[in-house]
Amino acid sequence: AVAPAAAAPAVAEVGQARTLEISGCKHEVVGPIICGEFQLSQMNHGKPAYKKAAEGQSVEVMIYFWDERDGAANSGWWIGPAIGGNMVWGHHPDRTS
């Protein structure tokens, strides 16, 4: 689940949040990589991108939006080590938030 972190004020959509928290992933490999707090990092394709705020983690984790420039199947929200990279841990096709 991706939700604004408890410390962040209630917001209408993710685009206004400065902090996000991912929780609930039970996969033994992916869960520890993607779960945690993310901070607003930059913009990508007109939407905010977030970087995981984790000390001592060996891999960078980003949440970012990709528009339809590479086709509808490649658009939506992604979780991966780099914006636009081929390696990803998660995808949600919603293009409206």
Sequence and secondary structure as in RCSB ss.txt:
>XXXX:A:sequence
AVAPAAAAPAVAEVGQARTLEISGCKHEVVGPIICGEFQLSQMNHGKPAYKKAAEGQSVEVMIYFWDERDGAANS
GWWIGPAIGGNMVWGHHPDRTS
>XXXX:A:secstr
 EEE TTS   SSGGG SEEEE     TTHHHHH EEEEEEEEETTEEEEEE  TT SS  EEEEE GGG GGG 
EEEEESSTT S  SEEE     
